[in-house]
Structure formats: C-alpha cells, structure tokens
Amino acid sequence: MERHQTTNVHFGRFFRTILPAFLILVLGVAVILGVMVYKISYPPAVQEAANPSHYSLPSLDVTVPTNDGKDLAAWWIPGLRGAPAIILAPGYGMNRADALSLAFALHESGFNLLTFDQRGNGAVPKGASTLGLLETGDMLQAIKLVQGRPESNGKRLGIWGTDIGALSALKAAGDCPEVRAIVADGAYESPADFLGYRIAEDFGVDNRLVDLGAFQFFKLAHIRRFSAARKADVPVQALSDRTILFINGENHRGLAELTTAIYDRIQPQKEIISFKTARTHVMNGEDLKSYDRQVANFFHLNLVAPTDAESQKNADQH
C-alpha cells in the first residue's frame, strides 16, 4: 500500500513539473507560428514612387471590386480602340506603380492596360493577403472590368503577374478562355507553397514541420474562405491552348523551383526564361529595361495589337 502511494506521489510530481512546461512549450510554438502567419499576411504598405503621368501615360483611377467588398486600387491606361487588353498584377510587397515601366513598353504597341494592387498589398493595403486563396476571384473581377471597357477587345486578353499575381493569372485563365497570353513571374501551385517560401525568406526557417504548422494557422484564419474557395491546383489541362511565358529569377530561387514544377506540367505552348533579377519592388537599370523589353515582345508576338486602321475597322463594326 505504501509503495502504491509512493508511486502516485511520483506521478503527481512528474505531471506537476512536466505538464506545465509542455503546455508552455506548445503555447510558445503556437504564438511563434501565429506571429509568422500574421506578419506574412500583412506585409508593410509600399508607397508609390510614380504614377502614369511620370511616363506620359493617359490614365483613369479605377477600382477592382472584390467578392468580399474590398475595392482594390487600379489604373486604367487606354490604348488603341479595339486593341487587346493586358492586366498587370504586381505581386507580394509591390504596388500598381511597380508595373508602370512595363505599361509604358506595352502602351507603345497600342495595348489597353489595367494595373492593380493585390489585396493586402500596395500603398493602402486592403485587408490581409490570402497568398492566392481569394486573389483568383479578384483577378476574375479585374477581367470583367477590362471586358466592360469600350476601348478594349474583350475577346483577346493578356495577363502579366508576379508570384500571387502569377498564380491568380493562371487559375483565372482556366475559367476565362479569352485570356490568350500569360506571363507568370515566380508562379507557384498553392498558398501553402508561397507561405513556406515566405517563411524561409522572411524568417530564415526552412523546415517542413514549421511550414505545416504555419499553414494550419493560415487555414484556421481563413476557415470559411477555404470552404468557399476554388480548387487550389493550377488547371493545367485548361491552359494547354494558351501561350505562357514563365519567368524565373536568380534572386528568388525558392520560387524558381516552384515555377519550374508548373512549367513541366503544362503542354504545349510555353516557354521559360531566367533573369538575374525577377520583378521586385526595387528594380531599375539595365535589368529592368531587359525585363520589360522581353515581356513586351512576348505580348506583341502572341497578343498582337491591331494597327490604327484595323482598330478603326473593329470600332466601326461594333
């Protein structure tokens, strides 16, 4: 009997000593993962260093409505009447102004253009970034906005997007056959992929258990949205008749691997190129000029803007 009581005393001391420490450890890990997810979901505001007038571009301030009531800041830059339109979707940690040098290069070919901020990003962020979960719906709204503009040819569209913008471009194009040409810079497959990439970039942690735990917090934060969101996979079959340019950057090696994985799955009209620097908020000099030139050439070859005479003919027919 005494031995049994002694055993109970030892177990009691064990649980009083170990259990609180274990709970504190679990709570500490949960707090750390929660802070990681929060910081990644709410990147700092990025001020616009320029506006279309700095590039002598005509423009209108417009907004892209979202399905959950957020209005994303955008510029509509009209080109030739009846010309195809291209949506420019700068990605994580960027704003609509970061696409203006590219917009200038594309505008010279007569394209109509829409550049807009991703949710949770830009000079005045709207809500949290969902890393691609809801951004596909935002892209579909941007497509509707472009197709509703009288200047543009709604049956031939292009999209340029970086990271989150690239994912939403690929997924939205699967539902919109009018999107004929896509440039996907730093594309990835799902929000879980990008969350893991950002954890490695922002916190220097590259661990699958950490990524898995953080993604569970991310899912918990967006539990209702996950149930309503579209299937996460990029629709490779639906994209088989589009022309797609994938871009890898040596400065984004983690994303480059994810981009290559998608590239390998899509057939047949595709190509992939690498730059020393993929598109970022801070990009200038020869790297920027080379990037814009190659992207503009891609759209010019695969989404040819009509000449003035052809544009007028199209306008008369409408």
C-alpha positions as CSV (number, residue, x, y, z in Angstrom):
1,M,0.0,0.0,0.0
2,E,2.8,2.3,0.9
3,R,4.6,1.5,-2.4
4,H,1.4,2.4,-4.3
5,Q,1.1,5.7,-2.5
6,T,4.7,6.5,-3.2
7,T,4.2,5.7,-7.0
8,N,1.2,8.1,-7.0
9,V,3.3,10.8,-5.4
10,H,6.0,10.4,-8.0
11,F,3.5,10.6,-10.9
12,G,1.9,13.6,-9.3
13,R,5.2,15.4,-9.0
14,F,6.0,14.4,-12.6
15,F,2.8,15.9,-14.1
16,R,3.1,19.0,-11.9
17,T,6.6,19.5,-13.2
18,I,6.5,18.3,-16.8
19,L,2.9,19.1,-17.9
20,P,3.1,22.9,-17.3
21,A,6.5,23.0,-19.1
22,F,5.0,21.1,-22.0
23,L,2.0,23.4,-22.2
24,I,4.2,26.4,-22.1
25,L,6.3,25.0,-24.9
26,V,3.2,24.3,-27.1
27,L,1.8,27.7,-26.4
28,G,5.2,29.3,-27.3
29,V,5.3,27.4,-30.6
30,A,1.7,28.4,-31.3
31,V,2.5,32.1,-30.7
32,I,5.6,32.0,-32.9
33,L,3.7,30.3,-35.7
34,G,0.8,32.7,-35.3
35,V,3.1,35.7,-35.5
36,M,4.8,34.4,-38.6
37,V,1.5,33.9,-40.4
38,Y,0.2,37.3,-39.3
39,K,3.3,39.2,-40.5
40,I,3.3,37.4,-43.8
41,S,-0.4,38.1,-44.3
42,Y,0.0,41.8,-43.6
43,P,3.1,43.0,-45.4
44,P,4.1,46.7,-44.9
45,A,2.5,49.3,-47.1
46,V,4.6,50.2,-50.1
47,Q,4.4,53.8,-51.3
48,E,4.0,54.5,-55.0
49,A,7.2,56.1,-56.4
50,A,5.5,57.2,-59.6
51,N,2.2,57.5,-61.4
52,P,1.2,57.2,-65.0
53,S,1.9,60.9,-65.7
54,H,5.6,60.3,-65.0
55,Y,5.6,58.1,-68.1
56,S,3.3,60.4,-70.1
57,L,0.6,57.7,-70.0
58,P,-3.1,58.6,-70.1
59,S,-4.9,57.0,-67.2
60,L,-8.0,56.8,-65.1
61,D,-8.1,56.0,-61.4
62,V,-10.5,53.0,-61.1
63,T,-11.0,50.2,-58.6
64,V,-11.3,46.4,-58.9
65,P,-14.3,45.3,-56.8
66,T,-13.9,42.0,-54.8
67,N,-16.4,39.4,-53.8
68,D,-16.0,40.4,-50.1
69,G,-16.5,44.1,-50.5
70,K,-12.9,45.4,-50.9
71,D,-12.0,47.9,-53.7
72,L,-8.5,47.4,-55.0
73,A,-6.7,50.5,-56.3
74,A,-6.1,50.4,-60.0
75,W,-5.2,52.5,-63.1
76,W,-6.9,52.0,-66.4
77,I,-4.4,53.1,-69.2
78,P,-6.3,53.2,-72.5
79,G,-4.6,52.3,-75.7
80,L,-5.9,51.9,-79.3
81,R,-9.6,51.4,-79.5
82,G,-10.4,47.7,-80.2
83,A,-6.9,46.6,-79.2
84,P,-6.4,43.7,-76.8
85,A,-6.1,44.5,-73.1
86,I,-3.4,43.3,-70.7
87,I,-3.9,43.1,-67.0
88,L,-0.8,43.9,-64.9
89,A,-0.8,42.3,-61.4
90,P,2.3,43.2,-59.4
91,G,2.7,40.7,-56.5
92,Y,3.6,40.4,-52.9
93,G,5.2,43.6,-51.4
94,M,4.6,45.5,-54.5
95,N,2.1,48.1,-55.8
96,R,0.4,49.1,-59.0
97,A,3.2,51.7,-59.8
98,D,5.7,48.9,-60.0
99,A,4.3,47.9,-63.3
100,L,4.4,51.3,-64.9
101,S,7.7,50.9,-66.8
102,L,6.3,47.7,-68.3
103,A,3.0,49.5,-69.0
104,F,4.9,52.2,-70.9
105,A,6.6,49.5,-73.1
106,L,3.2,47.8,-73.8
107,H,1.4,51.0,-74.4
108,E,3.7,51.8,-77.3
109,S,2.2,48.7,-79.1
110,G,-1.3,50.1,-78.6
111,F,-2.5,47.7,-75.8
112,N,-5.1,48.8,-73.3
113,L,-3.8,48.2,-69.8
114,L,-5.1,47.7,-66.2
115,T,-2.6,47.6,-63.4
116,F,-3.9,47.0,-59.9
117,D,-2.9,46.2,-56.3
118,Q,-3.2,42.8,-54.8
119,R,-5.3,42.6,-51.7
120,G,-3.2,43.2,-48.6
121,N,-0.5,44.9,-50.7
122,G,0.1,48.4,-52.2
123,A,0.3,51.9,-50.8
124,V,-3.0,51.5,-48.9
125,P,-3.4,47.7,-48.3
126,K,-7.0,46.4,-48.3
127,G,-7.3,43.6,-45.7
128,A,-5.0,40.7,-45.5
129,S,-3.2,39.0,-48.3
130,T,-4.5,35.4,-48.7
131,L,-1.5,34.3,-50.7
132,G,-3.6,33.3,-53.7
133,L,-6.7,31.9,-51.9
134,L,-9.0,34.7,-52.8
135,E,-6.8,36.6,-55.3
136,T,-8.1,34.4,-58.2
137,G,-11.6,35.8,-57.6
138,D,-10.1,39.3,-57.6
139,M,-8.4,38.5,-61.0
140,L,-11.7,37.4,-62.4
141,Q,-13.3,40.7,-61.3
142,A,-10.4,42.5,-63.0
143,I,-11.1,40.6,-66.2
144,K,-14.7,41.6,-66.0
145,L,-13.7,45.2,-65.6
146,V,-11.4,45.1,-68.6
147,Q,-14.0,43.4,-70.8
148,G,-16.5,46.1,-69.8
149,R,-14.3,48.9,-71.1
150,P,-15.5,50.1,-74.5
151,E,-11.9,50.7,-75.7
152,S,-10.7,47.1,-75.4
153,N,-11.1,43.9,-77.3
154,G,-12.7,41.7,-74.7
155,K,-12.1,38.5,-76.7
156,R,-8.3,38.7,-76.6
157,L,-6.7,39.4,-73.2
158,G,-3.3,39.0,-71.7
159,I,-2.2,38.9,-68.1
160,W,1.2,39.6,-66.5
161,G,1.5,38.7,-62.9
162,T,4.3,38.1,-60.3
163,D,4.0,35.5,-57.5
164,I,0.5,36.0,-56.2
165,G,-0.5,37.7,-59.4
166,A,1.0,34.8,-61.4
167,L,-1.0,32.2,-59.5
168,S,-4.2,34.2,-59.9
169,A,-3.5,34.7,-63.6
170,L,-3.0,31.0,-64.3
171,K,-6.1,30.0,-62.3
172,A,-8.4,32.7,-63.6
173,A,-7.3,32.0,-67.2
174,G,-8.6,28.4,-66.7
175,D,-12.1,29.9,-66.3
176,C,-11.7,32.6,-69.0
177,P,-10.8,31.3,-72.5
178,E,-10.5,34.9,-73.6
179,V,-7.2,35.1,-71.8
180,R,-4.8,34.0,-74.6
181,A,-1.3,35.0,-73.4
182,I,0.1,34.9,-69.9
183,V,3.4,35.9,-68.3
184,A,3.9,34.2,-65.0
185,D,6.8,35.5,-63.0
186,G,7.5,33.4,-59.9
187,A,4.4,31.2,-60.2
188,Y,3.6,28.6,-57.6
189,E,0.8,26.0,-57.0
190,S,-1.0,26.9,-53.8
191,P,-1.0,29.3,-50.8
192,A,0.9,26.6,-48.8
193,D,3.8,26.8,-51.2
194,F,4.0,30.5,-51.0
195,L,3.7,30.6,-47.2
196,G,6.6,28.2,-46.9
197,Y,8.6,30.3,-49.3
198,R,7.9,33.5,-47.3
199,I,8.8,31.8,-44.0
200,A,12.2,30.8,-45.4
201,E,12.7,34.3,-46.9
202,D,11.5,36.4,-44.0
203,F,12.5,34.3,-41.0
204,G,15.3,32.1,-42.3
205,V,13.5,29.0,-41.4
206,D,13.3,26.1,-43.9
207,N,11.5,23.3,-42.1
208,R,8.6,21.2,-43.3
209,L,7.1,20.9,-39.8
210,V,7.2,24.6,-39.3
211,D,5.6,25.1,-42.7
212,L,2.9,22.6,-41.9
213,G,2.1,24.1,-38.6
214,A,2.0,27.6,-40.0
215,F,-0.3,26.5,-42.8
216,Q,-2.7,25.1,-40.2
217,F,-2.8,28.5,-38.6
218,F,-3.3,30.1,-42.0
219,K,-6.2,27.7,-42.7
220,L,-7.7,28.5,-39.3
221,A,-7.6,32.2,-40.0
222,H,-9.4,31.7,-43.3
223,I,-11.5,28.7,-42.5
224,R,-14.7,30.0,-44.1
225,R,-12.8,31.1,-47.2
226,F,-11.2,27.7,-47.7
227,S,-14.6,26.1,-47.9
228,A,-15.8,28.6,-50.5
229,A,-12.5,28.9,-52.4
230,R,-11.9,27.3,-55.8
231,K,-9.7,24.2,-56.1
232,A,-6.2,25.2,-55.4
233,D,-4.4,23.4,-58.3
234,V,-3.4,25.3,-61.4
235,P,-5.7,24.0,-64.2
236,V,-3.0,22.6,-66.5
237,Q,-5.4,21.0,-68.9
238,A,-7.5,24.1,-69.4
239,L,-4.3,26.1,-70.1
240,S,-3.0,23.8,-72.8
241,D,-4.2,26.0,-75.6
242,R,-2.8,29.3,-74.2
243,T,0.6,30.8,-74.7
244,I,2.5,31.1,-71.5
245,L,5.9,32.7,-70.6
246,F,7.2,31.6,-67.3
247,I,9.9,33.7,-65.6
248,N,12.5,32.6,-63.0
249,G,14.7,34.9,-61.1
250,E,18.1,34.1,-59.6
251,N,17.1,36.3,-56.7
252,H,14.0,34.1,-56.0
253,R,15.5,30.6,-56.1
254,G,12.7,29.1,-53.9
255,L,10.0,30.4,-56.3
256,A,12.1,29.4,-59.3
257,E,11.8,25.7,-58.3
258,L,8.0,26.0,-57.8
259,T,7.7,27.8,-61.2
260,T,9.7,25.1,-63.0
261,A,7.5,22.4,-61.5
262,I,4.4,24.1,-63.0
263,Y,6.2,24.7,-66.3
264,D,7.0,21.0,-66.5
265,R,3.3,20.0,-66.2
266,I,1.9,22.4,-68.8
267,Q,1.8,21.5,-72.5
268,P,2.4,22.6,-75.2
269,Q,2.6,26.4,-75.9
270,K,5.0,27.5,-73.2
271,E,8.5,28.8,-72.7
272,I,10.6,29.7,-69.7
273,I,13.3,32.2,-69.3
274,S,15.6,33.2,-66.4
275,F,16.7,36.7,-65.3
276,K,19.3,37.7,-62.9
277,T,16.6,39.6,-61.1
278,A,12.9,38.7,-61.2
279,R,10.4,41.5,-60.8
280,T,10.6,43.2,-57.4
281,H,9.5,46.5,-55.9
282,V,13.1,47.8,-56.1
283,M,14.2,47.2,-59.7
284,N,15.9,49.6,-62.1
285,G,18.7,50.0,-64.6
286,E,19.5,47.5,-67.4
287,D,17.8,44.6,-65.5
288,L,14.5,46.5,-65.7
289,K,14.9,47.5,-69.3
290,S,15.8,44.0,-70.4
291,Y,12.9,42.5,-68.4
292,D,10.3,45.0,-69.8
293,R,11.6,44.5,-73.4
294,Q,11.3,40.7,-73.3
295,V,7.9,40.7,-71.7
296,A,6.6,43.4,-74.2
297,N,8.0,41.4,-77.1
298,F,6.2,38.3,-75.9
299,F,2.8,40.0,-75.8
300,H,3.4,41.7,-79.1
301,L,4.1,38.4,-80.7
302,N,1.3,36.4,-79.0
303,L,-1.3,39.1,-78.5
304,V,-0.7,41.3,-81.4
305,A,-2.3,44.7,-81.1
306,P,-4.0,45.9,-84.3
307,T,-2.8,48.8,-86.3
308,D,-4.7,52.1,-86.2
309,A,-6.6,51.2,-89.4
310,E,-7.6,47.8,-88.0
311,S,-8.6,49.3,-84.8
312,Q,-10.9,51.8,-86.5
313,K,-12.4,49.0,-88.6
314,N,-13.1,47.0,-85.4
315,A,-14.6,50.0,-83.8
316,D,-16.9,50.7,-86.9
317,Q,-18.0,47.1,-86.8
318,H,-19.1,47.5,-83.2
